[in-house]
Protein backbone atom coordinates (compact mmCIF):
# COMPACT_ATOMS: atom_id res chain seq x y z
CA UNK A 1 0.00 0.00 0.00
CA UNK A 2 1.24 3.46 -0.91
CA UNK A 3 0.28 6.78 0.67
CA UNK A 4 0.54 9.66 -1.77
CA UNK A 5 0.76 13.28 -0.70
CA UNK A 6 1.00 14.84 -4.14
CA UNK A 7 -0.07 13.12 -7.35
CA UNK A 8 2.14 15.31 -9.53
CA UNK A 9 5.28 14.46 -7.54
CA UNK A 10 7.94 12.86 -9.74
CA UNK A 11 8.41 9.99 -7.27
CA UNK A 12 4.68 9.23 -7.39
CA UNK A 13 4.73 9.13 -11.18
CA UNK A 14 7.82 6.89 -11.11
CA UNK A 15 6.09 4.37 -8.81
CA UNK A 16 3.04 4.20 -11.08
CA UNK A 17 5.25 3.78 -14.14
CA UNK A 18 7.19 0.87 -12.59
CA UNK A 19 3.94 -1.07 -12.06
CA UNK A 20 3.25 -1.03 -15.82
CA UNK A 21 -0.46 -1.17 -15.14
CA UNK A 22 -2.93 -1.98 -17.91
CA UNK A 23 -5.54 0.22 -16.25
CA UNK A 24 -6.07 2.45 -13.21
CA UNK A 25 -9.49 2.35 -11.53
CA UNK A 26 -10.71 4.74 -8.86
CA UNK A 27 -14.04 5.19 -7.08
CA UNK A 28 -15.52 8.57 -6.14
CA UNK A 29 -12.07 10.13 -6.39
CA UNK A 30 -12.28 13.81 -5.49
CA UNK A 31 -8.93 15.00 -6.86
CA UNK A 32 -7.84 15.70 -10.40
CA UNK A 33 -5.29 13.19 -11.67
CA UNK A 34 -2.49 14.83 -13.68
CA UNK A 35 -1.97 13.94 -17.33
CA UNK A 36 1.41 12.33 -16.52
CA UNK A 37 -0.44 9.63 -14.57
CA UNK A 38 -3.46 9.36 -16.86
CA UNK A 39 -1.11 8.47 -19.73
CA UNK A 40 0.64 5.63 -17.88
CA UNK A 41 -1.83 2.71 -18.16
CA UNK A 42 -2.20 1.45 -21.74
CA UNK A 43 -5.99 1.09 -21.41
CA UNK A 44 -6.54 4.36 -19.58
CA UNK A 45 -8.14 5.23 -16.24
CA UNK A 46 -11.73 4.57 -15.14
CA UNK A 47 -13.70 6.27 -12.40
CA UNK A 48 -16.87 5.11 -10.62
CA UNK A 49 -19.13 8.12 -10.08
CA UNK A 50 -22.48 7.82 -8.24
CA UNK A 51 -24.65 9.95 -10.50
CA UNK A 52 -26.07 9.87 -14.01
CA UNK A 53 -23.36 11.97 -15.61
CA UNK A 54 -23.18 14.61 -16.90
CA UNK A 55 -25.59 15.52 -14.08
CA UNK A 56 -24.15 16.12 -10.60
CA UNK A 57 -20.47 16.26 -11.31
CA UNK A 58 -18.30 16.94 -8.27
CA UNK A 59 -18.12 15.61 -4.72
CA UNK A 60 -21.10 14.10 -2.85
CA UNK A 61 -23.48 13.69 -5.79
CA UNK A 62 -25.87 11.61 -3.66
CA UNK A 63 -26.37 14.59 -1.34
CA UNK A 64 -27.41 16.69 -4.31
CA UNK A 65 -29.79 14.01 -5.54
CA UNK A 66 -31.58 14.35 -2.18
CA UNK A 67 -31.30 18.13 -2.24
CA UNK A 68 -32.76 18.37 -5.75
CA UNK A 69 -35.62 16.05 -4.86
CA UNK A 70 -34.65 13.61 -7.59
CA UNK A 71 -36.65 10.44 -7.90
CA UNK A 72 -33.63 8.58 -9.18
CA UNK A 73 -29.87 8.70 -9.37
CA UNK A 74 -27.42 6.18 -10.78
CA UNK A 75 -23.84 5.12 -11.33
CA UNK A 76 -21.55 6.04 -14.20
CA UNK A 77 -18.26 4.47 -15.23
CA UNK A 78 -16.27 6.98 -17.23
CA UNK A 79 -12.82 7.39 -18.70
CA UNK A 80 -10.84 9.89 -16.67
CA UNK A 81 -9.50 13.02 -18.32
CA UNK A 82 -8.02 16.17 -16.83
CA UNK A 83 -11.48 17.56 -16.08
CA UNK A 84 -13.66 16.70 -13.10
CA UNK A 85 -16.04 13.80 -13.90
CA UNK A 86 -16.06 14.95 -17.51
CA UNK A 87 -14.59 11.98 -19.41
CA UNK A 88 -16.38 9.73 -21.89
CA UNK A 89 -18.98 7.34 -20.46
CA UNK A 90 -18.30 3.60 -20.69
CA UNK A 91 -21.31 2.34 -18.72
CA UNK A 92 -24.24 3.85 -16.86
CA UNK A 93 -27.30 2.57 -15.00
CA UNK A 94 -30.05 4.30 -13.05
CA UNK A 95 -31.16 3.68 -9.45
CA UNK A 96 -34.65 4.61 -8.24
CA UNK A 97 -34.59 6.46 -4.90
CA UNK A 98 -37.24 5.00 -2.55
CA UNK A 99 -39.11 7.26 -0.12
CA UNK A 100 -37.38 7.49 3.25
CA UNK A 101 -34.06 5.91 2.25
CA UNK A 102 -31.05 7.24 4.16
CA UNK A 103 -27.67 8.24 2.80
CA UNK A 104 -25.77 5.10 3.75
CA UNK A 105 -28.46 2.86 2.24
CA UNK A 106 -28.39 4.73 -1.06
CA UNK A 107 -24.59 4.76 -0.96
CA UNK A 108 -24.60 0.97 -0.54
CA UNK A 109 -26.95 0.50 -3.50
CA UNK A 110 -24.62 2.69 -5.57
CA UNK A 111 -21.53 0.77 -4.45
CA UNK A 112 -23.00 -2.62 -5.35
CA UNK A 113 -24.10 -1.40 -8.78
CA UNK A 114 -20.79 0.43 -9.27
CA UNK A 115 -18.79 -2.73 -8.60
CA UNK A 116 -20.79 -4.67 -11.16
CA UNK A 117 -20.51 -1.96 -13.82
CA UNK A 118 -16.81 -1.43 -13.20
CA UNK A 119 -15.98 -5.14 -13.54
CA UNK A 120 -17.88 -5.31 -16.83
CA UNK A 121 -16.29 -2.08 -18.08
CA UNK A 122 -12.76 -3.29 -17.35
CA UNK A 123 -13.48 -6.53 -19.18
CA UNK A 124 -14.95 -4.67 -22.15
CA UNK A 125 -11.99 -2.28 -22.29
CA UNK A 126 -9.56 -5.20 -22.13
CA UNK A 127 -11.34 -6.95 -25.00
CA UNK A 128 -11.59 -3.79 -27.07
CA UNK A 129 -15.40 -3.85 -27.26
CA UNK A 130 -16.14 -0.86 -25.03
CA UNK A 131 -17.55 2.17 -26.85
CA UNK A 132 -17.00 5.27 -24.67
CA UNK A 133 -19.50 8.04 -25.41
CA UNK A 134 -18.59 11.69 -24.90
CA UNK A 135 -20.61 13.59 -22.32
CA UNK A 136 -22.92 16.39 -23.42
CA UNK A 137 -21.52 19.40 -21.58
CA UNK A 138 -24.64 21.43 -22.36
CA UNK A 139 -26.56 19.12 -19.99
CA UNK A 140 -23.93 19.05 -17.25
CA UNK A 141 -24.28 20.27 -13.68
CA UNK A 142 -21.67 20.65 -10.97
CA UNK A 143 -22.01 20.98 -7.20
CA UNK A 144 -19.32 21.72 -4.65
CA UNK A 145 -19.16 20.10 -1.21
CA UNK A 146 -22.32 20.99 0.79
CA UNK A 147 -22.13 23.93 3.20
CA UNK A 148 -24.33 24.91 6.16
CA UNK A 149 -26.81 26.74 3.93
CA UNK A 150 -27.46 23.56 1.98
CA UNK A 151 -29.03 22.03 5.10
CA UNK A 152 -31.69 24.76 5.23
CA UNK A 153 -35.00 23.52 3.79
CA UNK A 154 -37.23 26.14 2.08
CA UNK A 155 -40.56 24.45 2.82
CA UNK A 156 -42.58 27.02 0.87
CA UNK A 157 -40.70 26.04 -2.30
CA UNK A 158 -40.65 22.24 -1.86
CA UNK A 159 -43.45 19.72 -1.75
CA UNK A 160 -43.83 17.51 1.32
CA UNK A 161 -42.33 14.42 -0.28
CA UNK A 162 -39.23 16.39 -1.27
CA UNK A 163 -38.81 17.75 2.26
CA UNK A 164 -39.35 14.31 3.82
CA UNK A 165 -36.89 12.51 1.56
CA UNK A 166 -34.20 15.17 1.88
CA UNK A 167 -34.28 15.10 5.68
CA UNK A 168 -34.37 11.29 5.78
CA UNK A 169 -31.50 11.19 3.32
CA UNK A 170 -29.04 13.58 4.94
CA UNK A 171 -29.86 13.46 8.66
CA UNK A 172 -27.01 10.97 9.19
CA UNK A 173 -24.53 13.71 8.26
CA UNK A 174 -25.03 15.06 11.78
CA UNK A 175 -25.28 18.59 10.47
CA UNK A 176 -28.00 20.87 11.89
CA UNK A 177 -31.07 20.83 9.65
CA UNK A 178 -33.29 23.90 9.65
CA UNK A 179 -36.68 24.57 8.11
CA UNK A 180 -37.12 28.00 6.57
CA UNK A 181 -40.65 29.09 7.48
CA UNK A 182 -41.83 32.65 6.79
CA UNK A 183 -38.28 34.08 6.83
CA UNK A 184 -37.51 32.30 10.11
CA UNK A 185 -35.48 29.13 10.60
CA UNK A 186 -36.43 26.32 12.95
CA UNK A 187 -33.97 23.59 13.82
CA UNK A 188 -35.43 20.09 13.82
CA UNK A 189 -34.25 16.72 15.07
CA UNK A 190 -35.92 14.47 12.53
CA UNK A 191 -38.82 14.04 10.14
CA UNK A 192 -41.49 11.48 11.02
CA UNK A 193 -43.86 11.33 8.05
CA UNK A 194 -45.46 13.37 5.30
CA UNK A 195 -48.88 13.88 3.79
CA UNK A 196 -49.92 15.02 0.33
CA UNK A 197 -52.68 17.00 2.05
CA UNK A 198 -52.32 20.32 3.84
CA UNK A 199 -52.93 19.54 7.50
CA UNK A 200 -55.73 21.60 9.05
CA UNK A 201 -54.60 24.39 11.38
CA UNK A 202 -56.22 22.66 14.38
CA UNK A 203 -54.05 19.60 13.74
CA UNK A 204 -50.81 21.51 13.30
CA UNK A 205 -49.50 20.79 16.80
CA UNK A 206 -49.16 17.22 18.01
CA UNK A 207 -48.44 16.60 21.69
CA UNK A 208 -48.05 20.32 22.23
CA UNK A 209 -47.43 20.03 25.97
CA UNK A 210 -44.19 18.16 25.36
CA UNK A 211 -43.51 20.08 22.17
CA UNK A 212 -42.26 16.94 20.44
CA UNK A 213 -43.79 16.93 16.98
CA UNK A 214 -45.64 19.34 14.71
CA UNK A 215 -46.91 19.52 11.17
CA UNK A 216 -45.34 21.99 8.77
CA UNK A 217 -47.12 23.19 5.64
CA UNK A 218 -45.08 22.83 2.46
CA UNK A 219 -45.63 24.09 -1.08
CA UNK A 220 -47.82 21.02 -1.49
CA UNK A 221 -48.75 18.84 1.46
CA UNK A 222 -47.30 18.80 4.98
CA UNK A 223 -44.51 17.08 6.93
CA UNK A 224 -44.49 15.93 10.53
CA UNK A 225 -41.22 16.87 12.20
CA UNK A 226 -39.73 16.75 15.65
C-alpha positions as CSV (number, residue, x, y, z in Angstrom):
1,X,0.0,0.0,0.0
2,X,1.2,3.5,-0.9
3,X,0.3,6.8,0.7
4,X,0.5,9.7,-1.8
5,X,0.8,13.3,-0.7
6,X,1.0,14.8,-4.1
7,X,-0.1,13.1,-7.4
8,X,2.1,15.3,-9.5
9,X,5.3,14.5,-7.5
10,X,7.9,12.9,-9.7
11,X,8.4,10.0,-7.3
12,X,4.7,9.2,-7.4
13,X,4.7,9.1,-11.2
14,X,7.8,6.9,-11.1
15,X,6.1,4.4,-8.8
16,X,3.0,4.2,-11.1
17,X,5.2,3.8,-14.1
18,X,7.2,0.9,-12.6
19,X,3.9,-1.1,-12.1
20,X,3.3,-1.0,-15.8
21,X,-0.5,-1.2,-15.1
22,X,-2.9,-2.0,-17.9
23,X,-5.5,0.2,-16.3
24,X,-6.1,2.4,-13.2
25,X,-9.5,2.3,-11.5
26,X,-10.7,4.7,-8.9
27,X,-14.0,5.2,-7.1
28,X,-15.5,8.6,-6.1
29,X,-12.1,10.1,-6.4
30,X,-12.3,13.8,-5.5
31,X,-8.9,15.0,-6.9
32,X,-7.8,15.7,-10.4
33,X,-5.3,13.2,-11.7
34,X,-2.5,14.8,-13.7
35,X,-2.0,13.9,-17.3
36,X,1.4,12.3,-16.5
37,X,-0.4,9.6,-14.6
38,X,-3.5,9.4,-16.9
39,X,-1.1,8.5,-19.7
40,X,0.6,5.6,-17.9
41,X,-1.8,2.7,-18.2
42,X,-2.2,1.4,-21.7
43,X,-6.0,1.1,-21.4
44,X,-6.5,4.4,-19.6
45,X,-8.1,5.2,-16.2
46,X,-11.7,4.6,-15.1
47,X,-13.7,6.3,-12.4
48,X,-16.9,5.1,-10.6
49,X,-19.1,8.1,-10.1
50,X,-22.5,7.8,-8.2
51,X,-24.7,10.0,-10.5
52,X,-26.1,9.9,-14.0
53,X,-23.4,12.0,-15.6
54,X,-23.2,14.6,-16.9
55,X,-25.6,15.5,-14.1
56,X,-24.2,16.1,-10.6
57,X,-20.5,16.3,-11.3
58,X,-18.3,16.9,-8.3
59,X,-18.1,15.6,-4.7
60,X,-21.1,14.1,-2.8
61,X,-23.5,13.7,-5.8
62,X,-25.9,11.6,-3.7
63,X,-26.4,14.6,-1.3
64,X,-27.4,16.7,-4.3
65,X,-29.8,14.0,-5.5
66,X,-31.6,14.3,-2.2
67,X,-31.3,18.1,-2.2
68,X,-32.8,18.4,-5.7
69,X,-35.6,16.1,-4.9
70,X,-34.6,13.6,-7.6
71,X,-36.6,10.4,-7.9
72,X,-33.6,8.6,-9.2
73,X,-29.9,8.7,-9.4
74,X,-27.4,6.2,-10.8
75,X,-23.8,5.1,-11.3
76,X,-21.6,6.0,-14.2
77,X,-18.3,4.5,-15.2
78,X,-16.3,7.0,-17.2
79,X,-12.8,7.4,-18.7
80,X,-10.8,9.9,-16.7
81,X,-9.5,13.0,-18.3
82,X,-8.0,16.2,-16.8
83,X,-11.5,17.6,-16.1
84,X,-13.7,16.7,-13.1
85,X,-16.0,13.8,-13.9
86,X,-16.1,14.9,-17.5
87,X,-14.6,12.0,-19.4
88,X,-16.4,9.7,-21.9
89,X,-19.0,7.3,-20.5
90,X,-18.3,3.6,-20.7
91,X,-21.3,2.3,-18.7
92,X,-24.2,3.8,-16.9
93,X,-27.3,2.6,-15.0
94,X,-30.1,4.3,-13.0
95,X,-31.2,3.7,-9.4
96,X,-34.7,4.6,-8.2
97,X,-34.6,6.5,-4.9
98,X,-37.2,5.0,-2.6
99,X,-39.1,7.3,-0.1
100,X,-37.4,7.5,3.2
101,X,-34.1,5.9,2.2
102,X,-31.1,7.2,4.2
103,X,-27.7,8.2,2.8
104,X,-25.8,5.1,3.7
105,X,-28.5,2.9,2.2
106,X,-28.4,4.7,-1.1
107,X,-24.6,4.8,-1.0
108,X,-24.6,1.0,-0.5
109,X,-26.9,0.5,-3.5
110,X,-24.6,2.7,-5.6
111,X,-21.5,0.8,-4.5
112,X,-23.0,-2.6,-5.3
113,X,-24.1,-1.4,-8.8
114,X,-20.8,0.4,-9.3
115,X,-18.8,-2.7,-8.6
116,X,-20.8,-4.7,-11.2
117,X,-20.5,-2.0,-13.8
118,X,-16.8,-1.4,-13.2
119,X,-16.0,-5.1,-13.5
120,X,-17.9,-5.3,-16.8
121,X,-16.3,-2.1,-18.1
122,X,-12.8,-3.3,-17.3
123,X,-13.5,-6.5,-19.2
124,X,-15.0,-4.7,-22.2
125,X,-12.0,-2.3,-22.3
126,X,-9.6,-5.2,-22.1
127,X,-11.3,-7.0,-25.0
128,X,-11.6,-3.8,-27.1
129,X,-15.4,-3.9,-27.3
130,X,-16.1,-0.9,-25.0
131,X,-17.6,2.2,-26.8
132,X,-17.0,5.3,-24.7
133,X,-19.5,8.0,-25.4
134,X,-18.6,11.7,-24.9
135,X,-20.6,13.6,-22.3
136,X,-22.9,16.4,-23.4
137,X,-21.5,19.4,-21.6
138,X,-24.6,21.4,-22.4
139,X,-26.6,19.1,-20.0
140,X,-23.9,19.1,-17.2
141,X,-24.3,20.3,-13.7
142,X,-21.7,20.6,-11.0
143,X,-22.0,21.0,-7.2
144,X,-19.3,21.7,-4.6
145,X,-19.2,20.1,-1.2
146,X,-22.3,21.0,0.8
147,X,-22.1,23.9,3.2
148,X,-24.3,24.9,6.2
149,X,-26.8,26.7,3.9
150,X,-27.5,23.6,2.0
151,X,-29.0,22.0,5.1
152,X,-31.7,24.8,5.2
153,X,-35.0,23.5,3.8
154,X,-37.2,26.1,2.1
155,X,-40.6,24.4,2.8
156,X,-42.6,27.0,0.9
157,X,-40.7,26.0,-2.3
158,X,-40.7,22.2,-1.9
159,X,-43.5,19.7,-1.7
160,X,-43.8,17.5,1.3
161,X,-42.3,14.4,-0.3
162,X,-39.2,16.4,-1.3
163,X,-38.8,17.8,2.3
164,X,-39.3,14.3,3.8
165,X,-36.9,12.5,1.6
166,X,-34.2,15.2,1.9
167,X,-34.3,15.1,5.7
168,X,-34.4,11.3,5.8
169,X,-31.5,11.2,3.3
170,X,-29.0,13.6,4.9
171,X,-29.9,13.5,8.7
172,X,-27.0,11.0,9.2
173,X,-24.5,13.7,8.3
174,X,-25.0,15.1,11.8
175,X,-25.3,18.6,10.5
176,X,-28.0,20.9,11.9
177,X,-31.1,20.8,9.7
178,X,-33.3,23.9,9.7
179,X,-36.7,24.6,8.1
180,X,-37.1,28.0,6.6
181,X,-40.6,29.1,7.5
182,X,-41.8,32.7,6.8
183,X,-38.3,34.1,6.8
184,X,-37.5,32.3,10.1
185,X,-35.5,29.1,10.6
186,X,-36.4,26.3,13.0
187,X,-34.0,23.6,13.8
188,X,-35.4,20.1,13.8
189,X,-34.2,16.7,15.1
190,X,-35.9,14.5,12.5
191,X,-38.8,14.0,10.1
192,X,-41.5,11.5,11.0
193,X,-43.9,11.3,8.0
194,X,-45.5,13.4,5.3
195,X,-48.9,13.9,3.8
196,X,-49.9,15.0,0.3
197,X,-52.7,17.0,2.1
198,X,-52.3,20.3,3.8
199,X,-52.9,19.5,7.5
200,X,-55.7,21.6,9.1
201,X,-54.6,24.4,11.4
202,X,-56.2,22.7,14.4
203,X,-54.1,19.6,13.7
204,X,-50.8,21.5,13.3
205,X,-49.5,20.8,16.8
206,X,-49.2,17.2,18.0
207,X,-48.4,16.6,21.7
208,X,-48.1,20.3,22.2
209,X,-47.4,20.0,26.0
210,X,-44.2,18.2,25.4
211,X,-43.5,20.1,22.2
212,X,-42.3,16.9,20.4
213,X,-43.8,16.9,17.0
214,X,-45.6,19.3,14.7
215,X,-46.9,19.5,11.2
216,X,-45.3,22.0,8.8
217,X,-47.1,23.2,5.6
218,X,-45.1,22.8,2.5
219,X,-45.6,24.1,-1.1
220,X,-47.8,21.0,-1.5
221,X,-48.8,18.8,1.5
222,X,-47.3,18.8,5.0
223,X,-44.5,17.1,6.9
224,X,-44.5,15.9,10.5
225,X,-41.2,16.9,12.2
226,X,-39.7,16.7,15.7
